[in-house]
Amino acid sequence: MHGVPFPMIGWPRDRITAIIDIQAQLETKLKGLGYHATQIHVSAMPQQLDEMLLWLGHETFVLARTAVRWPKSVETDLFRGLR
């Protein structure tokens, strides 16, 4: 991923079945990462929050199997159809 200050390992884009916007929870996520120094160095995070929104503000998921219909497109709500 261009601009990310550490190596990214993940699934190819065509395998991702859900992308969840977590920007509203990003500050909490960054604080949590700060408690795990082996995951990412976060000492300058408050100054870089806008930049971090670009690459940490979304979580991606790959559906392994389902008991209902396979999604027709990338989903934005993991609980859609279950409520």
C-alpha positions as CSV (number, residue, x, y, z in Angstrom):
1,M,0.0,0.0,0.0
2,H,1.6,3.3,-1.1
3,G,2.5,5.6,1.7
4,V,2.2,3.1,4.6
5,P,5.3,3.3,6.8
6,F,5.4,-0.5,7.3
7,P,5.0,-3.6,5.2
8,M,1.4,-4.6,4.5
9,I,0.3,-8.2,4.2
10,G,-3.1,-8.9,3.1
11,W,-5.6,-10.3,0.6
12,P,-5.8,-9.4,-3.1
13,R,-8.5,-6.7,-3.6
14,D,-10.8,-9.1,-5.6
15,R,-11.0,-11.5,-2.6
16,I,-12.1,-8.8,-0.1
17,T,-15.9,-9.1,0.5
18,A,-16.4,-6.3,3.1
19,I,-14.8,-2.9,3.8
20,I,-15.9,-1.3,7.0
21,D,-15.4,2.4,7.6
22,I,-14.0,2.7,11.2
23,Q,-12.9,6.3,11.0
24,A,-15.2,7.2,13.9
25,Q,-13.3,4.7,16.0
26,L,-9.8,5.4,14.7
27,E,-8.6,7.3,17.7
28,T,-9.5,4.4,20.0
29,K,-7.8,2.0,17.5
30,L,-4.6,4.1,17.6
31,K,-4.6,4.2,21.4
32,G,-4.9,0.4,21.4
33,L,-2.0,0.0,18.9
34,G,0.0,2.3,21.2
35,Y,-0.2,-0.4,23.9
36,H,1.3,-2.9,21.5
37,A,4.7,-1.5,20.6
38,T,5.5,-4.6,18.5
39,Q,2.7,-3.8,16.1
40,I,3.4,-0.2,15.2
41,H,5.3,2.8,16.7
42,V,2.8,5.4,17.6
43,S,4.8,8.1,19.4
44,A,3.9,10.8,16.8
45,M,0.3,9.7,16.0
46,P,-1.6,12.7,17.2
47,Q,0.3,14.9,14.7
48,Q,-0.3,12.4,11.9
49,L,-4.0,11.6,12.5
50,D,-5.3,13.0,9.2
51,E,-2.7,11.0,7.3
52,M,-3.4,7.8,9.2
53,L,-7.1,8.1,8.4
54,L,-6.2,7.3,4.8
55,W,-4.8,3.9,5.6
56,L,-6.1,2.9,9.0
57,G,-9.7,4.2,8.7
58,H,-11.0,1.1,7.1
59,E,-11.0,-2.6,8.0
60,T,-11.2,-5.3,5.3
61,F,-12.7,-8.8,5.6
62,V,-12.7,-11.9,3.4
63,L,-15.8,-14.1,3.7
64,A,-14.6,-17.7,4.1
65,R,-18.1,-19.3,3.9
66,T,-21.7,-18.4,4.4
67,A,-25.0,-20.1,5.2
68,V,-26.9,-17.4,3.2
69,R,-26.3,-15.8,-0.2
70,W,-22.8,-14.8,-1.2
71,P,-22.6,-11.0,-1.4
72,K,-23.1,-9.6,-4.9
73,S,-20.7,-6.7,-4.2
74,V,-18.3,-5.5,-1.5
75,E,-20.3,-5.0,1.7
76,T,-20.0,-2.1,4.1
77,D,-22.0,-3.6,7.0
78,L,-21.1,-7.0,8.5
79,F,-24.5,-7.4,10.0
80,R,-26.6,-6.4,6.9
81,G,-29.4,-8.9,6.5
82,L,-29.1,-10.2,10.0
83,R,-30.9,-7.4,11.8
